[in-house]
Amino acid sequence: MGINRLIKKLDKTLLLLCALVLLAVVATLFMGGWQLTVDGLQRAGQLVNTIWLRLLLGFILGGIVSVLVPNALVAKWLGHTSGLKGILIGSYIGTILPGGPFVALPVIASIYRAGAGVGPVIALLTGRALLGINMLIVWQIPFLGLEIPLAKYIICLVIPPLLGLGGAAVFRIVSGLSPNANINTDDTTIKE
């Protein structure tokens, strides 16, 4: 396989990540020589050793969710035509989504590929980050008492829907889509 053909198969995010890794390796070589570079690579190996099983299980969970939840159901409740209802559902379903990013992001990605709209996905990501019940109960209340986490939680209830609405509008602008564009997440095509 030629290098040009290989580059065409890579997506832009992967190319950016490869460039950043190469830049970091060059920086470590420049700042500390091979020893600093080797130390960095050893730390990367330790991190992989720590999280590989979580990543694998998260990917398996995402795959299982994608076959368990029918695409038609996702499209009905969270799809591009679900409007404010889909954004509200996405906002508050994030409160109960368990696990760290290794579990949640593969699940959210499978929901998006099953037909969820951009607004509901942005609301889901925001709701999970701001309103996660496990974070509130396990970490915030024990360390900060009840009043501060509760005040933060109550005000944050309005943020995910607003970000879902605004994020969908910004997505259309940065993607250059017309308001009537249909985004098909199954094969990642956009039809005007």
C-alpha positions in Angstrom: 0.0 0.0 0.0 1.5 3.4 -1.0 1.9 6.2 1.4 -0.6 8.4 -0.5 -3.2 5.7 -0.4 -2.6 5.2 3.4 -3.0 9.0 4.0 -6.3 9.0 2.1 -7.6 6.3 4.4 -6.8 8.2 7.5 -9.3 10.7 8.8 -8.3 14.3 9.8 -8.5 13.7 13.5 -6.1 10.7 13.3 -3.7 12.8 11.2 -3.8 15.6 13.7 -3.2 13.2 16.6 -0.2 11.6 14.7 1.2 15.1 14.0 0.8 16.0 17.7 2.6 12.8 18.8 5.4 13.4 16.3 5.7 17.0 17.6 5.8 15.8 21.2 8.5 13.2 20.4 10.6 15.9 18.6 10.2 18.2 21.6 11.3 15.5 24.1 14.3 14.7 21.9 15.2 18.4 21.7 14.7 19.1 25.5 16.2 15.9 27.0 17.4 13.6 24.3 16.6 9.9 24.0 16.3 9.4 27.7 13.4 11.9 28.1 11.7 10.4 25.0 12.1 6.8 26.4 10.7 8.0 29.8 7.7 9.4 28.0 7.1 6.3 26.1 7.4 4.2 29.3 4.8 6.4 31.0 2.5 5.9 28.0 2.9 2.2 28.3 2.0 2.3 32.0 -1.2 4.3 31.1 -2.2 1.8 28.4 -1.6 -1.0 30.9 -3.9 0.7 33.4 -6.8 1.5 31.0 -6.8 -1.1 28.2 -9.4 -3.3 29.8 -11.7 -0.3 30.5 -11.4 0.8 26.9 -12.1 -2.6 25.6 -15.1 -3.1 27.8 -16.4 0.4 26.9 -16.1 -0.4 23.2 -17.9 -3.7 23.7 -20.7 -1.9 25.6 -21.0 0.7 22.9 -21.3 -2.1 20.3 -23.9 -4.0 22.3 -25.9 -0.9 22.9 -25.9 -0.2 19.2 -27.5 -3.5 18.4 -29.9 -3.5 21.4 -31.4 -0.1 20.9 -33.3 0.0 17.6 -32.2 2.9 15.2 -35.9 3.8 14.8 -36.3 4.3 18.5 -33.2 6.5 18.7 -34.4 8.5 15.7 -37.9 8.9 17.2 -36.7 10.2 20.6 -33.3 11.8 19.9 -33.3 12.1 16.1 -32.8 15.2 14.0 -36.5 15.9 13.9 -37.1 15.3 17.6 -36.7 19.0 18.3 -36.8 20.3 21.9 -38.1 17.0 23.1 -34.9 15.2 21.9 -32.7 17.9 23.4 -34.5 17.6 26.8 -34.3 13.8 26.8 -30.6 14.0 25.9 -29.9 16.6 28.6 -31.3 14.5 31.4 -30.5 11.0 30.4 -26.9 12.0 30.9 -27.6 12.3 34.6 -27.8 8.5 34.9 -25.2 7.4 32.3 -22.7 5.4 34.4 -19.0 5.1 34.2 -16.2 7.3 33.1 -15.4 8.4 29.6 -14.3 4.9 28.7 -17.8 3.7 29.1 -19.9 6.7 28.3 -18.3 7.9 25.1 -18.6 4.6 23.2 -22.2 4.4 24.3 -22.9 8.1 23.2 -21.1 7.4 19.9 -23.3 4.4 19.2 -26.4 6.4 20.0 -25.2 9.1 17.5 -24.5 6.6 14.8 -27.9 5.1 15.4 -29.5 8.4 14.3 -29.5 10.8 17.3 -29.3 14.4 16.2 -26.5 16.8 16.9 -28.4 18.9 19.4 -29.5 15.9 21.6 -25.9 14.5 21.5 -24.4 17.8 22.6 -27.1 18.1 25.4 -26.3 14.5 26.4 -22.6 15.2 26.7 -23.3 18.4 28.6 -25.9 16.8 30.9 -23.5 13.9 31.7 -20.7 16.3 32.5 -22.7 18.8 34.6 -25.5 16.7 36.1 -24.1 13.2 36.7 -25.8 11.9 39.8 -22.8 9.7 40.7 -20.4 12.7 40.7 -22.8 14.6 42.9 -23.4 11.9 45.5 -20.0 10.2 45.5 -17.7 13.2 45.2 -19.2 16.6 45.5 -21.5 16.3 48.6 -18.9 14.4 50.7 -16.2 16.9 50.0 -18.1 20.1 49.8 -21.2 19.5 51.9 -24.8 19.8 50.6 -25.3 23.5 49.9 -22.6 24.2 47.2 -23.2 21.1 45.1 -26.9 21.5 45.3 -26.7 25.2 44.3 -24.5 24.2 41.4 -26.7 21.3 40.4 -29.9 23.4 40.4 -28.4 26.1 38.2 -26.9 23.5 35.9 -30.3 22.0 35.1 -30.9 24.7 32.5 -27.5 24.6 30.8 -27.6 21.3 28.8 -30.8 22.2 26.9 -29.4 25.6 26.0 -26.1 24.1 24.9 -28.0 21.5 22.9 -30.0 24.1 21.0 -27.0 26.4 20.6 -24.6 23.6 19.7 -26.9 22.3 16.9 -27.0 25.8 15.4 -23.2 26.2 15.6 -22.7 22.8 14.1 -24.8 23.8 11.1 -22.8 27.0 10.7 -19.3 25.4 11.0 -20.4 22.5 8.8 -21.8 24.9 6.2 -25.1 23.2 6.2 -28.4 24.8 5.3 -31.2 24.6 7.9 -32.9 21.9 5.9 -29.9 19.6 5.4 -30.4 16.0 6.4 -27.5 14.4 8.1 -27.4 10.6 7.8 -25.1 9.2 10.5 -25.3 5.6 9.3 -23.0 6.3 6.3 -21.9 9.8 7.3 -23.3 11.5 4.3 -25.0 14.9 4.2 -27.8 15.5 1.8 -28.9 19.1 1.0 
